[in-house]
């Protein structure tokens, strides 16, 4: 018995320890991923996201729940916890309510135009055989041009005695486009759509390269015209890109600041083109109420996330 126990097979406890010892390196390897070196390469971006995005957002949430104000460096002051008071102030402010209504008007105009025009123009550019690079660069130039430079052209076009009113003649609106409380935000939406169109065209062009040409050839053999091919092959084939374009256009619109600040002189006329981000600048920097501005920013982030979730379900369907 003693010899068999000494030289025989391992007992249950010994076998369990052996299995655990073999699985330990495997678990450690699975935790680090198949390519642990990838963590090293992604570390700079992770640090950037944590330092530039996550930390400021977390600090803004902290500020929104306190009576916060700016002080000189090194000065310690009491900043009491006020709960939801700042959020109540934000949600009951008529200026904030109107700014969100303005952004709603902007998104209703800008997002469908951006998605529709980008897809149509990208599909047309994808079929161009001559001067393809010239047309692609032409659409992309406004996107990379500074807004300060481009705004001057739009002010020349849409001012009271501008080119657009000269063409329209008696049909020109009075007051003019950027000084009209009904037309100021739609004009800003058209400007942003035109300026950023080139970027979204490139996204759709990249997505169109993944659609096999055999699908169009089969549809053509079956008698499908260009419209049938576009609606039944192109649109479903770029659905993932449509989700991305819709999301990016929504985020861009929600963070609108530069365009109304330059085109309408800071949200004019009478707040008709004021955006929530512009109000954050006014309340946090100009009026010295960073706690209210932080609460407004948190509300804006939550609203954008909800809209993005709804858009993903509507545009993306069941696809990821």
HELIX and SHEET records of a PDB file:
HELIX    1   1 UNK A    2  UNK A    7  1                                   6    
HELIX    2   2 UNK A   12  UNK A   32  1                                  21    
HELIX    3   3 UNK A   37  UNK A   49  1                                  13    
HELIX    4   4 UNK A   50  UNK A   54  3                                   5    
HELIX    5   5 UNK A   55  UNK A   64  1                                  10    
HELIX    6   6 UNK A   85  UNK A   91  1                                   7    
HELIX    7   7 UNK A   94  UNK A  127  1                                  34    
HELIX    8   8 UNK A  132  UNK A  144  1                                  13    
HELIX    9   9 UNK A  147  UNK A  158  1                                  12    
HELIX   10  10 UNK A  163  UNK A  168  1                                   6    
HELIX   11  11 UNK A  169  UNK A  171  5                                   3    
HELIX   12  12 UNK A  177  UNK A  179  5                                   3    
HELIX   13  13 UNK A  184  UNK A  208  1                                  25    
HELIX   14  14 UNK A  213  UNK A  221  1                                   9    
HELIX   15  15 UNK A  226  UNK A  229  1                                   4    
HELIX   16  16 UNK A  230  UNK A  234  3                                   5    
HELIX   17  17 UNK A  235  UNK A  237  1                                   3    
HELIX   18  18 UNK A  239  UNK A  254  1                                  16    
HELIX   19  19 UNK A  258  UNK A  263  1                                   6    
HELIX   20  20 UNK A  276  UNK A  281  1                                   6    
HELIX   21  21 UNK A  282  UNK A  286  3                                   5    
HELIX   22  22 UNK A  290  UNK A  316  1                                  27    
END                                                                             
